[in-house]
C-alpha cells in the first residue's frame, strides 16, 4: 500500500531528511517498524526514513546488531543475570579462544553460572542449522551454559536437534515471555518493537500460522494430495504475494502434457525476486506440491524441468514436499542446472515452517529460498 505523500513528507521532516541508520540524504524511502502483516499501521510512529541500501539491509546486519544490543540490554537489567558483556573472547573446550556475542553469569540456585550466548536472526536451512550447532558446541568450556538466541521461532524438529545436543535455545517467543516485561518503555528499536509485538501476538495466530496448522494435520499420501496442494498454494500466496502476483493454478503448457500446480507471475522491481528474475530467468515462479510419504524422486524433477522454458514460464521452480528429496532427485536437479540452466529447489515441511516463523518475526519469508539457492550453488 502506498504511503500518502503528506505522511511521507512528515516522516522525512521529522527524521531530518536523512536515513536514520546511516545518515545519507538520498534516495530516501519509508520503512515500517512493524510490518503490515504483523498489524503495523501507516502511522508516523510506525514509520522511519531510510535510504534504499539500509532498507534492504534491515533483515540483515542492521537488524542483527539491533537484536544483539537489545538482548544484551535486557540481560543487563534482569536480576537473574550479572556481568553481562558483548563480544568477549572465551576459552573453549578444545583449548582455543573464541569470540562470543554475549557473555555473563546467570543465577543457578545459590550460585552464579557462566553463560555464553550466540545471537542469530533465524530462518535457517537444515545445513546452516548444523553449522550453528557445531559452533555452539565449540563454545562449551569452564562449565558454561551455551545459549542460542533467535529473533524468530524454530520448527520443532530443528529445536529438538539443538536441545538434544545440550544447547539451550531462546526463540523469539521465549525471549518475549522471559524478558518482554523488562523492556524500557522508551526503548525505540526494531528488535524492541518486535519483542513487544510478539508478546502481544502470542495470544493470536496469523493467517500463515493457521494454514501451517492445517498443513501439519494433513495426512501424507495420495488420498490427501488435493488438500495438500491447496494448502501449499494458500500458504505461499500469503508468504510471497506481494511482491509476486497471485498464482495461476493447474497451469499447463501448449502441449497440455506438462502441467504444474501453481505459477506465480514475477514482476518484482526490487529485492530477491527481482534478482531471481534477472539472474535466473524467473519470470514466473513455478511450484509443484508433492504430498508423498517419502522424498521426491528423479522423475519429479524431470517433470518440472520439462515445463521450464526460457521462452515460456522461465527457468526457476520450487518443489514443495513433506520431507527431504531422494539423492537421485538432487542429482537430477544438479544436472538440470548444469546442462540446461534450469533451477529446481526443494522445500520440505521444516523449510515451510521456517518461512512462516520468519514472516511472523517480521522478516521476509523468501530469505530461506535465498539460502537454499546459495547452498545449492556452493555445493556444485
Secondary structure as UniProt FT lines:
FT   HELIX           5..14
FT   TURN            15..17
FT   TURN            20..22
FT   STRAND          28..32
FT   HELIX           36..38
FT   HELIX           44..46
FT   STRAND          47..51
FT   HELIX           52..57
FT   TURN            58..60
FT   HELIX           61..77
FT   TURN            79..80
FT   STRAND          81..91
FT   TURN            93..94
FT   STRAND          97..108
FT   TURN            109..110
FT   STRAND          111..120
FT   HELIX           126..138
FT   TURN            142..143
FT   STRAND          145..150
FT   HELIX           156..163
FT   TURN            164..166
FT   STRAND          168..170
FT   HELIX           172..179
FT   HELIX           180..182
FT   TURN            185..186
FT   HELIX           190..201
FT   TURN            202..203
FT   HELIX           207..217
FT   HELIX           222..224
FT   HELIX           225..240
FT   TURN            241..243
FT   STRAND          248..252
FT   TURN            254..255
FT   STRAND          259..265
FT   HELIX           271..280
FT   STRAND          284..290
FT   HELIX           298..307
FT   TURN            310..313
FT   STRAND          316..321
FT   HELIX           327..340
FT   STRAND          343..347
FT   HELIX           349..360
FT   TURN            361..362
FT   HELIX           366..378
//
